[in-house]
């Protein structure tokens, strides 16, 4: 059996992110770990992730972060492009963890969600 090439946008300080990474390892995935706070995804990468998830930018934003309020991201007149630009500039706003595998994506909340794309 070949290992599934898998990318996880990971925050090692997040328990759900650590649990998801452990779950991927336990399932034999070939994992690329992207610590997205140190290496933020590009606009193009976020667009791809959103497309694979079938979600809008606002749906993968961490709305309880102080930065969300400070940047007035609750403003409903903001465009998708403006929200994506905010996530690139402030990656802490991106929900975590996000896993990509088999041309699909899943958010690891709960961690078991990612098993559906392996």
C-alpha positions in Angstrom: 0.0 0.0 0.0 1.4 3.4 -1.0 1.4 6.1 1.6 -1.0 9.0 1.0 0.9 12.3 0.4 -0.6 14.6 3.0 0.0 18.2 4.0 -1.1 19.5 7.4 -1.2 23.2 8.2 -0.1 22.8 11.8 0.2 24.8 15.0 2.3 22.8 17.5 0.8 24.8 20.4 -2.8 23.6 19.5 -4.0 20.4 21.0 -6.4 19.6 18.1 -3.5 20.2 15.7 -1.2 17.8 17.6 -4.0 15.2 17.9 -4.6 15.4 14.1 -0.9 15.1 13.3 -0.7 12.0 15.6 -3.8 10.5 13.9 -2.2 11.0 10.4 1.0 9.4 11.6 -0.9 6.5 13.1 -2.6 6.0 9.7 0.7 5.8 7.8 0.3 9.1 5.9 3.3 10.6 4.1 3.1 13.9 5.9 4.5 17.4 5.0 4.1 19.6 8.1 3.6 23.3 7.4 3.9 25.4 10.5 1.6 28.0 9.0 2.3 30.6 11.7 6.0 30.6 10.6 5.4 29.9 6.9 2.0 31.4 6.0 0.1 30.1 3.0 0.0 32.3 0.0 -3.2 33.9 -1.5 -3.2 31.1 -4.1 -2.8 28.4 -1.5 -5.7 29.8 0.6 -7.8 29.9 -2.5 -7.0 26.3 -3.3 -7.8 25.3 0.3 -11.1 27.1 0.3 -12.0 25.5 -3.1 -11.2 22.0 -1.8 -13.1 22.6 1.5 -16.1 24.2 -0.4 -16.0 27.1 2.1 -15.7 30.8 2.1 -12.8 32.7 3.7 -15.0 33.8 6.6 -15.9 30.2 7.3 -12.3 29.2 8.1 -11.5 32.3 10.1 -10.9 32.2 13.8 -13.4 34.9 14.8 -12.6 34.8 18.5 -9.0 36.0 17.9 -8.2 39.5 19.1 -6.8 40.2 15.6 -10.2 39.5 14.1 -11.8 42.2 16.2 -8.8 44.6 15.9 -8.9 44.4 12.1 -12.7 44.8 12.0 -13.0 41.6 10.0 -16.6 41.2 11.2 -17.4 44.0 8.6 -19.8 42.2 6.2 -18.8 44.5 3.3 -15.3 43.1 3.2 -14.7 41.0 0.0 -13.4 37.5 -0.1 -10.1 38.9 -1.4 -9.8 41.2 1.5 -10.5 38.4 4.0 -7.9 36.1 2.3 -5.3 39.0 2.4 -6.0 39.3 6.1 -5.3 35.6 6.6 -2.1 35.8 4.6 -1.0 38.8 6.7 -2.2 37.4 10.0 -2.1 33.5 9.7 -3.3 33.2 13.3 -6.7 33.9 11.9 -6.8 30.7 9.9 -8.7 27.8 11.5 -6.5 24.8 12.3 -5.5 22.2 11.5 -6.2 22.0 7.8 -5.2 18.8 6.1 -4.8 18.3 2.3 -4.7 14.8 0.8 -6.0 13.1 -2.4 -7.0 16.5 -3.9 -9.3 17.0 -1.0 -9.2 19.0 2.2 -10.5 18.7 5.8 -10.4 20.7 9.0 -9.3 18.6 11.9 -12.1 19.6 14.3 -12.6 17.0 15.5 -9.3 15.3 14.4 -11.2 12.3 13.0 -12.6 14.5 10.3 -9.3 14.2 8.3 -9.7 10.4 8.0 -12.4 10.9 5.4 -9.9 12.3 2.9 -7.1 9.7 3.3 
